[in-house]
Amino acid sequence: MRESEREKLGALLEMGRTKEEILEAMKPKRNGNGHRRPEGGISIREAARKYGVSRSNLSRWAKQGILPVLQRTENWLYVDEVVLRELIQK
C-alpha cells in the first residue's frame, strides 16, 4: 500500500466510515471511458484543459520522452502530472 493510500485510509477510519464505504473509496478511479487512471497520472486531454497546453504539444513531449508516460491504452495516454507541472513552470 502506498503512503498516499495509507493516509487516505487513516482519514476515512477517523471519519467513522463503514468497511463498505472505505472499500468503495479505495477503489481505483476510472475516467469516463472506464480506464483506470494510474496514480499520479493525468490524461493528455485533462492536462491540456487544466494547464492550458495543447494536446499536440503534450503528445509530442510524451513521444520524445520529455514527459513520462504512465499508461497507454488504445485511445488514451496518461502522463506523470508532477513532471508535467515542473515542465510548465520552467
DAVENCOR-V270661 format. One record per residue. N is the residue number from 1. RES is the residue in one letter. SS is DSSP state (H for helix, E for strand, - for the rest). OMEGA is omega in whole degrees, -180 to 180 (* if undefined). D_LAST is the distance of its C-alpha to the last C-alpha in Angstrom with 2 decimals. Layout:
n | res | ss | omega | d_last
N | RES | SS | OMEGA | D_LAST
N | RES | SS | OMEGA | D_LAST
This chain:
n | res | ss | omega | d_last
1 | M | - | -180 | 32.57
2 | R | - | -179 | 28.93
3 | E | H | 180 | 28.14
4 | S | H | 178 | 26.74
5 | E | H | 178 | 29.99
6 | R | H | 180 | 32.08
7 | E | H | 179 | 30.56
8 | K | H | 179 | 31.18
9 | L | H | 178 | 34.70
10 | G | H | 180 | 35.42
11 | A | H | 179 | 34.44
12 | L | H | 179 | 36.64
13 | L | H | 179 | 39.52
14 | E | H | -179 | 39.33
15 | M | - | 178 | 39.53
16 | G | - | 180 | 42.81
17 | R | - | 177 | 41.82
18 | T | - | 179 | 44.34
19 | K | H | -179 | 43.89
20 | E | H | 179 | 43.58
21 | E | H | 179 | 40.88
22 | I | H | 179 | 38.88
23 | L | H | 179 | 39.27
24 | E | H | -179 | 38.16
25 | A | H | -177 | 35.05
26 | M | H | 179 | 34.12
27 | K | - | 176 | 34.42
28 | P | - | 180 | 31.31
29 | K | - | 178 | 30.01
30 | R | E | 175 | 30.50
31 | N | - | -177 | 28.90
32 | G | - | -179 | 31.27
33 | N | - | 176 | 32.32
34 | G | - | 178 | 33.41
35 | H | - | 175 | 30.73
36 | R | E | 179 | 29.65
37 | R | - | 178 | 25.99
38 | P | - | -180 | 24.75
39 | E | - | -179 | 23.65
40 | G | - | -177 | 19.91
41 | G | E | 177 | 19.81
42 | I | E | 180 | 19.22
43 | S | E | 178 | 20.76
44 | I | H | -179 | 19.08
45 | R | H | 179 | 21.08
46 | E | H | -179 | 20.16
47 | A | H | 179 | 16.40
48 | A | H | 179 | 16.76
49 | R | H | -174 | 18.74
50 | K | H | -173 | 16.78
51 | Y | H | 177 | 13.25
52 | G | - | 177 | 14.54
53 | V | - | -177 | 13.43
54 | S | - | 178 | 16.51
55 | R | H | -179 | 18.43
56 | S | H | 177 | 18.85
57 | N | H | 180 | 15.17
58 | L | H | 179 | 14.94
59 | S | H | 180 | 18.23
60 | R | H | 179 | 17.32
61 | W | H | 179 | 14.30
62 | A | H | -179 | 16.87
63 | K | H | -180 | 19.52
64 | Q | H | 180 | 17.61
65 | G | - | 179 | 16.88
66 | I | - | -179 | 13.08
67 | L | - | -177 | 13.52
68 | P | - | 177 | 16.53
69 | V | E | 179 | 19.54
70 | L | E | -179 | 21.57
71 | Q | E | 177 | 24.45
72 | R | E | 174 | 25.79
73 | T | - | -177 | 28.86
74 | E | - | -176 | 30.81
75 | N | - | -175 | 28.87
76 | W | - | 178 | 25.90
77 | L | E | 179 | 22.74
78 | Y | E | -178 | 21.05
79 | V | E | -180 | 17.60
80 | D | E | -175 | 16.03
81 | E | H | 180 | 14.50
82 | V | H | 179 | 12.87
83 | V | H | 178 | 10.96
84 | L | H | 179 | 10.17
85 | R | H | 179 | 8.87
86 | E | H | 178 | 6.51
87 | L | H | -178 | 5.45
88 | I | H | -179 | 5.48
89 | Q | H | -179 | 3.82
90 | K | - | * | 0.00
